[in-house]
Amino acid sequence: MATVYIGSDHAGLELKAALVKRLSEKGHDVHDLGPATAESCDYPVYAKGVCGKVLADAGSAAPGDDPASFGILVCGTGIGMSMAANHIPGIRAALLAGRTDAIPATVLSGAGKREITLSLPNLTADERDIILAGCLINYYAQ
């Protein structure tokens, strides 16, 4: 099972909680790096924290090995977290707005090997769970 580091901005708190629950239920080692409340926050701090953990794990892996961990960043639009993460050397973040984005992001850019960001604002909670479970568990946390 994969080690997953996850962080969000205040707008992504509910989705982050659903992901933590779902991934933990599937047996993954999930580390919620914040925030813990829905108060407005400085999202780049959380992006940097998640990326730092993923890079630290990657540095301890043998050359050619699959990454030991990956990160998930959740925010209201996904854009801010993507931009913050992509400013960190060694991280490739892809914005996923739904299931159809997951395969191209993994295959074409290799983004799933380090970091992904999510924004699914126009879906019901049940639709989000179905899409995210498929995206994350099938393509990123095998």
N, C-alpha and C positions, 0 to 999 in steps of 0.2 A: 504494500500500500504506500501511497505517496504522503510526503509531508507537505502540508499546505499552510502558507502564511496568508492571512487575509486582513485587509484594512479598508476603511471607507471614509467618506465625508459624512456629515450629518444627514444628508438626504438619502444616503445609501444604507443607513443603519438597519432598517427592516429587512432589506434584501440580504445584507451581510449575515444577519442572524439566521435567516432561512438557509443560507448556504452552509454556515457553520454546522447547523443541525443536520442537514442532509449529508454532508461529507463525513461528519463524525459517525452517523448511522451506518455509513458504508465502510467504516473501519479505517478511515484516513486519520493521520495525526494532524489535527487542525489547530493552528495557533492564531487566535483573534488578537490582532495588534491595535485594535481601537478604531474609532473612539467608542466610549462606553455609554455616551448619552447623545441625545438628538440636538444638543446645543450647537450652534454654528462653530465650526472648527477650521483650522488651517490644514486643508487636505494634503498639501505637499509634504507635510511632516509625516503623515501616515504612509504616503507613497514611498518616501525615502526609507522608512522603517521596514516595510515589507520587502522592498528591493534589496536592502542591505542584508536581510536574513537569507534571501534566495541566493545572492551572490556569495555569501559566506559558505553556504552549503555547496555551491558549485565549485568553490575553490578547494574544497576538501575531496572532491570526486576525482577518480582516476581519469586520465585523458581517454576520450572516446566513450565514456560511460554516459548513460542517460542521466539527466539531472536528478539529484536526490530530492529536490523539492521544486515547487512552483508557487507563484503568488497570484492572488486575486485582489484586484482593487475595484471597489464599487463606489460610484458616485452618481449624482443626479443625472448628469448627461454622459458621463464616461470620458468626456473630452479632456477635462482638467487633469484627471488622474493619468490618462494616457500621455498627455504632454509632460507631466511631472516625471513619470517613470521613464519616458524615452530620453530625458535629459541625463539619465544616469548611465555611464558607460557599462556595457555588458548586458543591459536590459533591452529587450524588444517587447514593447507592449502593443497589443492590438485591441481596438475597441470592438466589443461584441455586443450587438443590439438584438441578437436572436440566434436561433439554432443554425440558420443558413450561413452565418458568419464564422462559425467555429471551425469547420473543415478547411475553408480557404485560408484562414488565419494560421492554422497549424501547418498545412501542407506547403503553402506558397511562401510564407515569411518565417516559418520556424518560431513564431511568437509564442506558441504554447510551451516551448522549452524553457521559458523564463518567467513570463508575466502576461497576464491578461487583464483587461478592464471591462466592466460590464455596466450597461445602462438599459433597463427594460421598463421605462416609465408607463407605457401604454397598454400593459397587459394586466390581467387579473392575477391574483396571488397563485391560483392553481395553474394558470398558463405559464407563469414564470417558473414555478417548481418543475413542471414537466420539461420545459425548454432547458433550464439550467442543469437539471439532473442529467439529461442527455448530453449536453455540451461538455460539462465538466467531467463527469464520471467516465463517459465513453471515450472522449478525446484527449483529456488532460491527465486524468488520474487512474490510468490503467494499471 
